[in-house]
Amino acid sequence: MTWLSPLTGLMLAAAVIPPLILLYFLKLRRRTQPIACTLLWKKSVEDLQANAPFQKLRRNILLLLQLLALILLILSVMQPQVQAGQQTGGKTVIIIDNSASMSATDGPGGITRLEHAKQLAKQRVEAMYRGGLFTGSPGETMVIAFSDRAEIYSRFSGVRQQIVAAIDRIPPTHGETRIGEALQLSRAYTTNVVDIMGEARPTGEPAHIELFSDGNIADLADQVLRPGESLTFHEIGTSDADNVAFAAISAERPFDRPTSVAVFASLLNFNQHEVICDVQLSVNDTARGIREVTIQPARTDPTTGELIPGRNNVVFAPFEQPRGAVIELANLREDALMADNIAQLVVPPPRQLSVALVRSNYRILEAALDPEGMRLQRLDVLTLDQFEQLASDGLLDQYDVVVFDNQAPETLPPGRYLTFGATPPIEGLNEFGTGGSQLILSTRVEHPVLQNVTLDDLRISEMALLQPRDDVQILVEATGGPAAVAVSRGSLHLIHVTFDPLSSSWPFKRSFINFIYNALEHLGHIGEAVTSEELRPGEVLTARLPASAQSIELRTPDNITHRITAADPTQLSWGPIRLAGAHLLSWTVPGVTGSSRETRPFAVNLLSETEGNLAVADSIDIGQDSFEGSRAAAASHTPLWPWAIALCLALLMVEWWVYHRKVYF
Amino acid sequence: MASFGVTTTSRPKRVDELIDSQLMAKLDQVDVMSRKIFSGKLQGERRSKKRGMSVEFADYRHYVHGDDLRFVDWNIYARLDKLFIKMFLEEEDLSLIIAIDTSSSMDWGNPSKFVFCQRLAMALGYIGLVNHNRVSLYAFSDAGLRPLPNLRGMRRTQEMGSWLLNQPTGGASNFDDAMRGIALTRQGKGVMIVLSDFLYKEGYEKGLRYLSGGGYDTFCMQVLAPEEIDPGKAGLAGDLRLTDIEDDDVAEVTVSSGLLRRYKENLDAYCGKLREFCVRRGMMHLTIDTATDLNVLLLDYLRKRGLLR
């Protein structure tokens, strides 16, 4: 703080303050008043011993107020000025939010929130390191950027250029906003952890945190400031930013048309008004169609105060796509955040199943599993010994489903199995005898295996009686107990029919073929989405490439190609993913692909309701503390005399009110 | 402002100024009620635990040799051919003791606390005399204990009134010694009413402990002037040197809303503490504003609190 005319103020103070105090000495004369008992008054009065001159003044609120008003008046005459953004020593941590919502282009002049935050942070640093008469040492500053994870861009440094350069290096990401890791990192550099009796104690000086964010921080409720820490919240962005975002996208190959693809998506409207969007479907960068979608306005939950966005779905009817493709939906309406206006999917080509049949002499199941009729890639017929050999060699992975025709192996390794007759050796299927003639009592018709399967007229002459454990799902219940059950334990998936089809009338029914088809489709595609792995920003991209793959590269949506050096290409991983959009992995295999590169696309989508909501928080609550957002930029000389005058006037009003209450109440 | 708390009304000179005929007529229907039933000395009009001679039937018992044949129920004898004795509730008199604080602090307030106590004591004593109770009055200050013991019957009303009119005020209360004196000289058991402001710098606890024995059903009536209950409303303001009229103790105050608020909090706490002290020892505590109408106090308030019926 600097003073333009300190001498005038000091002279004025010398002239007016002593007379005021003297007036109060003269004023204190008391009138005698007889009273019944002073007992209660003595308890109430605190200035009973007010005989000494300064004790008389001790609690005189009027004198205090008048003195304060005079001092403020004198200070205003001295014309104080202050450097905004001043910092005197200590440690400062600048934490900048670079999550997806900070890519919104509602900053001044159409720049992104992140760019605006970086500008403000740099102004802050400039103000801190500018120097001044009373500023003293500016201390050290650290720079951290955070989205779903935090990254240090500059450790504690007192060099202004280094700090500014670190701020400039912070890139945008499309991750979610989580501040916990950033706070931990800042503490790690301000705390020398001493483990005494298992308790970590900070021995360093706590830092002042300067947070530049739009305030939509997912894990804020879990955070708490440590003793000595302080925080300034710089509010970035505007509350009326326009945004419509994709909330979900999925694709499906219809049951009866495996070479076609239907696409479904859900859109969220975060605006307070209804919007109409044009959603364009592209397949391998070729536009296939446009749908117009009207989305209701967002509303505020009256009980929680949370913004509930308007929601609508868009469906693109099945279109022929027998090969794999990159499917992209684009919301053509422009808004503040473009990253959530595109959603992509990588759809692999339809897959046919490989099935093994373990049978004895009867061929009824082999006939039913006709590869052409069942659309199988291949059907291998095995004996029980061959199965055991494959299982011991670990070669069962080549089959999507193994069917047992009244055969029971010694053990059942993880895999997908359809078994008839003999009870498979797994826990939870306890056989306790054989039942005679059976009728079907009930079927779980909603299960996919029992779609179009009618068992009302099924007659069973002999059936194994089972006592299933609680985690066994009963699909068909006969008079003697379960006739078909489903078991799903980790990577073991089993559908078991408790009777041999030859001991029933089932082979003569259409439901027999439908059941087998359903069971193969269900087991063969368990855990397999029609699309390839769906990724979000912040996650790690993993791929299984040929062991001899070389020259592996990944092109990210910002058109930067990253070379990946992998010791084992069969277990390739890269991450974390920072941006939403199409990532293209490419590699070469010497002797197989020649000079041409194999490619595999990965779709990364920002399907986040939290980041889509661009409303700016006016304040943030950390633990018990609430921090109001500050929109002030850093640093210039600010005159304080108007504030002093205003405060002086306010004090005079308070003084008048106190005097009035004391005299007249 | 100069008249803050100073009594402006003159003291009553005659008995009919203490209690007028209209109030007496109303009080004829009222009786003092004790929450405890004590045995008296003379046969009176009060229900006793003992069986005796009243007209109120209590029970039957078999006749034994030596019983008074006048109490045999001959109707039952005619029906059952057995002798039964009718028993009746005994009625006894009640001791009513009224102790009045005549210290200087009581002669303060507008209306005066002492005048209010004179009238209240007169009315309560009159109720006692009308109902053939044994009424004793005591005035106490540091000048000593002045008794008027054992009045009985309406014809002693004038004597009681004259005694009340002639009581001087002055000095300190000397509450402990006064209560000790009353406890030592008491005759029989009954209802004890203490009329005072209970603002004793030496404390009231020791004095009240003398009364907390099994002998009395004690009512502590704390009489306070409006100037003591709400001094701000009564006009106390400014920078003052408050002087205690009993011991000339001085308290210098600058009256402000905060000070008045604290004073009221202290007064509430003081009265609450006194009430708690009384309740713990089986006594009844009442705080009475001297601005209260005596009719309302006697015929409504004290009835609800169980002193009168």
Interface residues (C-beta under 8 A of the other chain):
Chain A: L28 R29 R30 R31 T32 Q33 P34 I35 A36 C37 T38 L39 L40 W41 K42 K43 S44 V45 D47 L48 A50 R661 K662 V663 Y664 F665
Chain B: F4 G5 V6 S105 M106 W108 G109 K113 D197 L199 Y200 K201 A225 E227 E228 G232 L236 A237 G238 D239 L240 R241 L242 T243 D244 I245 E246 D249 V250 A251 E252 V253 T254 V255 S256 S257 L259 L260 R262 Y263 N266 L267 Y270
